[in-house]
Amino acid sequence: MAAVGTWSFSQPAVEKMRSMILDGQNATDVVERAAADVENDVETGRHIVGRGGFPNSRGIVECDAAIMEGVPGRFGAVAALRGVGQPCRVARRVMDRSPHSLLVGEGAEAFAQEQGFTIETNDSMLSSHTLTAYQEFLENGQHASGHDTIGLIALDLSGNITVGVSTSGAPFKAPGRVGDSPLPGSGLYADHTVGAAAATGDGDKIMCYCPSFHVVQLMRQGSSPQEACTSVLTDIRKRIGKEKCFQIGLIALNMKGEVGAASSVEFPYTFWNQGMDSVEKRVISY
């Protein structure tokens, strides 16, 4: 049993995951519920996640989210979804109830409505912080910094592993822009015989390298999660030059409950497994 999350703000989510896993709950339910709490908290929106996230260049909040089980063929995602504060829940419904794997824009919104989700006004998706930042963007072109994404991985008592990711995307992005988060192999990947991985950072660059799939494949070949994450980051740096490396953070968890992480920037993440009394924050120094 184990749980891991990207960035310091994932700690409450990983605490909840720990409690749910110890209570015997399924990894997919654990990831969905923990992610939904983060997504729906307007304060974590400043970390570019869900409600309270930064809008696009037209002032509209568009969210991307995905969830993937280790069982083959179990994946669901939404992209450029408007008006839903918990997009990971919609991604779960795509996985469970849609013949498709990824729905975007108006199609994602229509599906969410069909599934009983309330489509909220854009004003309810913004926070005072992100609204102020948007006004500054309109007035003087000032861009907010950061490429945070909430990425969560859970390994439950029965040996099921699930990974979920969610983001409101790059601040003031072009309408319809989609990053790496909802793309299998890029923002996330899971295999119940090996483990799972998730990525965070500059999604426009990350998607060019499919790092989550690469990490899981290296674990399949015998690498530890730490070795796999480090190897993938090293490979990217070799290909583009260390001084040109974009922002990327990686987390991975194998079926033994071992964790690994690597990043091109200082990268805090939170972790727990059954050998630990409490959730621990770790920091990768680049």
Salt bridges, closest charged atoms under 4 A:
ASP29 OD1 - ARG92 NH1 2.91
GLU32 OE2 - ARG89 NH1 3.07
GLU32 OE1 - ARG92 NH1 2.62
ASP37 OD2 - LYS16 NZ 2.59
GLU43 OE1 - ARG46 NH2 3.75
GLU62 OE2 - ARG82 NE 2.98
GLU69 OE1 - ARG74 NE 2.90
ASP96 OD1 - ARG74 NH2 2.68
ASP96 OD2 - ARG92 NE 2.83
GLU120 OE2 - ARG51 NH2 2.77
ASP148 OD2 - HIS47 ND1 3.58
ASP191 OD2 - ARG220 NH2 2.53
ASP202 OD2 - LYS205 NZ 3.82
ASP204 OD2 - ARG177 NH2 2.95
ASP235 OD2 - ARG239 NH1 3.10
GLU280 OE2 - ARG282 NE 2.63
